[in-house]
Structures are given as structure tokens and as C-alpha cells.
Amino acid sequence: MTTFDRCHPSLAHGVPPAEPGTIFASTVSGRSSMPPKDGRQLLFGRNRDDVHVPFGEDDRQISRHQGTLVHEGGAWCVRNEGKLPLRLPGSRLVFDGDEPAPLSDGYTALFIRGSSGREHLLEIFVAGTDSPAPVSLGTEVTEPPRVWRLNTAERTVLVALAQRFLRQEAYPQPLSWRRVAEQLAKVDPDGNWAPKKAEHIVTGVRQRLVDAGVPGLTKEEVGEPVGNALNVHLIGELLQSATLVPPDLALLEPRDRRS
């Protein structure tokens, strides 16, 4: 098992080179990895001294040993050991006593709703096992991913707008501008947040992406009725490019709770 610095970027942006089948797990409090071998287990939960990855350390509703990532039958799966259900993509819930849920290769975001509606995130990444051997490009210049640059205000507004998508709820929709402004006012009471201010910031980001050639972000392309389509397409681009990632949800927590 390897432990990584907590400042390592989101696993949604990728992982270091590793043996196929290696699992990586990350929270706001720490991260670990483990190569594949049947019977191996990686524990996560509130009690730092008894788990590999601390999870929800400041929330008593999170169990001291909340769950286990276990390798069995040649694959990784997650088992719930705590009182609260684990939420996987598609809003699938895994309860204590359920069969372990298999994990796909690549990125998975796992959530647990704790006290006062707080959402705790465990990022998981399983290195692919069926990819062809890569061609060595060791001397080539690194090609960065196309991640769109956002300032802090833009990112915070967009996270509020897209939070249902980031929490991988079933059939998500963007929040209304009124709800976005109300939530931002709680996070940043001195920001003079209003629905029109939030909408103006998002419109500016969308126009930058339109100017850069991203399709599906104008009324002319979408047609009438527009509804939420422009915001849904914008959120889709920001998620697909890993510009917005689940750890960004921490921006919506009160400042005294942020790591």
C-alpha cells in the first residue's frame, strides 16, 4: 500500500503509472493505493488509527469503519460496514449486509450523506486491466488535458449550479438561479449574491467556451424551447473535461469545515 500527499489533484484527472488492477482511494483527509491480489483490503472510515483512508473524520454519523474496498474474484468491489448507505453512480445505494458492489475500471465517486445533509466523498480509481501496452513517449512533451480555466467565483457558482450532477444523483437538473444565490449567500455572506449575479457569471463562462468552439451552448444551436438545455450542455462539457470534479463540492461547505 502507498500513501500519497493530500494535495495530489483529484483522481478524476488521472493517476500515476501503476500495475493494471491497482486501486487508488482518496478523500479530503488522505489517500492510498494498493496493487491487486485476492483477499487484499483497503479500509476507510472515521477512525484514522484503524483505517487506510480517513473519511468523514469530523462527522459522528460516519462509522469508524465505514467501508472496505476488497479484491476478490480478480476484481475490486466495495463493501459497506457502516450504518449509513454508500451512494454509487446512478444513485445506487449499498447498505450494510448487502453483497459487495463491483467497481469498474477507471474513476468512481462514492458519497455518503452525513449529519446536517453534508456529503462526504471517496474518490476511487482502478487502473485498467484491458488496455493495450502503451507506446513509449518518454521524450515527448506532455500534452495537458483540455481543462477550462475558472476563477474562484466562477468555480463556486458553477459547482452550486451543477451540484446534483457532481453528487451523481439520478436524473439531475441544474439548480434554479434563486437556489444558487441562496446557497452562495450562506457560503459567502459578504458576496452580495443575487440570482442575476450568478446567471451573469455563468453566461460569461459559457460565452468563453462558445468562442473556443464548444458546440451546443447557444440558443441558435439548441432551438426553442431552450429550457435548461444550455446549462445542461455547459455542465456536461465541464464534467467531461474534468474542469469540475466531485471534490469541488467542498466549496459549498461553510469555511470552518473546509480542509
C-alpha positions, 0 to 999 in steps of 0.5 A, a space after each residue: 500500500 502507498 500513501 500519497 500527499 493530500 494535495 495530489 489533484 483529484 483522481 478524476 484527472 488521472 493517476 500515476 503509472 501503476 500495475 493494471 488492477 491497482 486501486 487508488 482511494 482518496 478523500 479530503 483527509 488522505 489517500 492510498 493505493 494498493 496493487 491487486 491480489 485476492 483477499 487484499 483490503 483497503 479500509 476507510 472510515 472515521 477512525 484514522 488509527 484503524 483505517 487506510 483512508 480517513 473519511 468523514 473524520 469530523 462527522 459522528 454519523 460516519 462509522 469508524 469503519 465505514 467501508 472496505 474496498 476488497 479484491 476478490 474474484 480478480 476484481 475490486 468491489 466495495 463493501 459497506 460496514 457502516 450504518 449509513 448507505 454508500 451512494 454509487 453512480 446512478 444513485 445506487 445505494 449499498 447498505 450494510 449486509 448487502 453483497 459487495 458492489 463491483 467497481 469498474 475500471 477507471 474513476 468512481 465517486 462514492 458519497 455518503 450523506 452525513 449529519 446536517 445533509 453534508 456529503 462526504 466523498 471517496 474518490 476511487 480509481 482502478 487502473 485498467 486491466 484491458 488496455 493495450 501496452 502503451 507506446 513509449 513517449 518518454 521524450 515527448 512533451 506532455 500534452 495537458 488535458 483540455 481543462 477550462 480555466 475558472 476563477 474562484 467565483 466562477 468555480 463556486 457558482 458553477 459547482 452550486 449550479 451543477 451540484 446534483 450532477 457532481 453528487 451523481 444523483 439520478 436524473 439531475 437538473 441544474 439548480 434554479 438561479 434563486 437556489 444558487 444565490 441562496 446557497 452562495 449567500 450562506 457560503 459567502 455572506 459578504 458576496 452580495 449574491 443575487 440570482 442575476 449575479 450568478 446567471 451573469 457569471 455563468 453566461 460569461 463562462 459559457 460565452 468563453 467556451 462558445 468562442 473556443 468552439 464548444 458546440 451546443 451552448 447557444 440558443 441558435 444551436 439548441 432551438 426553442 424551447 431552450 429550457 435548461 438545455 444550455 446549462 445542461 450542455 455547459 455542465 456536461 462539457 465541464 464534467 467531461 473535461 474534468 474542469 469540475 470534479 466531485 471534490 469541488 463540492 467542498 466549496 459549498 461547505 461553510 469555511 470552518 469545515 473546509 480542509 
